[in-house]
């Protein structure tokens, strides 16, 4: 199962996210759930960096991705990053609605 933790600040802003695990929907290379989650999470990190100029503190290895906004992201660019992160949550919840047996999304207050 893929576990997605949306890291939220006390003001409900999104500080970052962590994704861990494998869906197990199909064998490696054919798992559409893993591919979908990977595409939207990595795509969001790339979009934030390309469109806002904010470089997220990110780490990725097999079955794990962690991405966090730097504290300096409290600017107009930071607001744009918040919109992209909110969009990520919508996309992940869409995947969860269809494949809830293979993915779980949780909010974590930091």
C-alpha positions as CSV (number, residue, x, y, z in Angstrom):
1,X,0.0,0.0,0.0
2,X,1.1,3.6,-0.7
3,X,0.8,5.9,2.3
4,X,0.8,9.6,1.5
5,X,1.3,12.1,4.4
6,X,0.3,15.6,3.6
7,X,2.3,17.8,6.1
8,X,0.2,20.7,7.2
9,X,1.1,23.7,9.3
10,X,-1.2,24.9,12.0
11,X,-2.7,27.5,9.6
12,X,-3.7,24.6,7.3
13,X,-1.1,25.5,4.8
14,X,0.8,22.6,3.2
15,X,4.5,22.4,4.3
16,X,5.2,19.4,2.2
17,X,4.4,15.7,1.7
18,X,5.8,12.2,2.0
19,X,5.0,9.2,-0.1
20,X,6.0,5.7,1.0
21,X,5.4,2.2,-0.2
22,X,4.3,0.4,-3.3
23,X,0.7,-0.1,-4.3
24,X,0.9,-3.8,-5.2
25,X,-1.9,-3.3,-7.8
26,X,0.2,-5.1,-10.5
27,X,3.7,-6.3,-11.0
28,X,6.5,-3.7,-11.3
29,X,6.4,-1.8,-14.6
30,X,2.7,-2.4,-15.0
31,X,1.3,-0.9,-11.8
32,X,-0.9,2.0,-12.8
33,X,-1.5,3.1,-9.2
34,X,2.2,3.5,-8.5
35,X,2.7,5.2,-11.9
36,X,-0.1,7.6,-11.3
37,X,1.1,8.6,-7.8
38,X,4.7,8.9,-9.0
39,X,3.6,11.1,-11.9
40,X,1.5,13.6,-9.9
41,X,4.0,13.8,-6.9
42,X,7.2,14.2,-8.9
43,X,5.3,16.4,-11.4
44,X,4.2,18.7,-8.6
45,X,7.7,19.1,-7.2
46,X,9.0,19.8,-10.7
47,X,6.1,22.3,-11.4
48,X,6.7,24.2,-8.1
49,X,10.4,24.5,-9.0
50,X,9.8,25.5,-12.6
51,X,6.9,27.8,-12.1
52,X,7.6,29.5,-8.8
53,X,11.4,29.3,-8.5
54,X,11.1,27.7,-5.1
55,X,13.4,24.7,-4.7
56,X,11.8,22.1,-2.5
57,X,13.9,20.1,-0.1
58,X,13.3,16.7,-1.6
59,X,14.6,13.2,-1.2
60,X,13.7,10.2,-3.4
61,X,14.6,6.6,-3.3
62,X,12.8,3.4,-4.2
63,X,9.3,3.6,-2.9
64,X,9.9,6.9,-1.1
65,X,9.5,10.6,-1.9
66,X,9.7,13.4,0.6
67,X,9.3,17.1,-0.4
68,X,9.2,20.1,1.8
69,X,8.9,23.8,1.2
70,X,11.6,26.0,2.6
71,X,10.6,28.5,5.3
72,X,11.4,31.3,2.9
73,X,8.4,30.3,0.8
74,X,6.1,32.8,2.6
75,X,5.9,35.0,-0.5
76,X,3.8,35.4,-3.6
77,X,5.7,32.4,-5.0
78,X,4.9,30.6,-1.8
79,X,1.2,31.2,-2.4
80,X,1.5,29.8,-5.9
81,X,3.3,26.8,-4.5
82,X,0.3,26.3,-2.0
83,X,-2.0,26.2,-5.0
84,X,0.1,23.6,-6.7
85,X,0.3,21.5,-3.5
86,X,-3.5,21.8,-3.0
87,X,-3.9,20.6,-6.6
88,X,-1.7,17.6,-5.7
89,X,-4.0,16.7,-2.9
90,X,-7.0,16.8,-5.3
91,X,-5.2,14.5,-7.8
92,X,-4.2,12.1,-5.1
93,X,-7.7,12.0,-3.6
94,X,-9.0,11.2,-7.1
95,X,-6.6,8.2,-7.3
96,X,-7.7,7.2,-3.8
97,X,-11.4,7.3,-4.8
98,X,-10.7,4.8,-7.5
99,X,-8.0,2.7,-5.9
100,X,-8.5,3.1,-2.2
101,X,-7.4,-0.4,-1.5
102,X,-3.9,0.5,-2.7
103,X,-3.4,4.1,-1.4
104,X,-4.1,6.0,1.8
105,X,-3.9,9.7,2.3
106,X,-3.5,11.3,5.7
107,X,-3.0,14.8,7.0
108,X,-0.2,15.3,9.5
109,X,-0.1,18.5,11.5
110,X,3.5,19.6,12.0
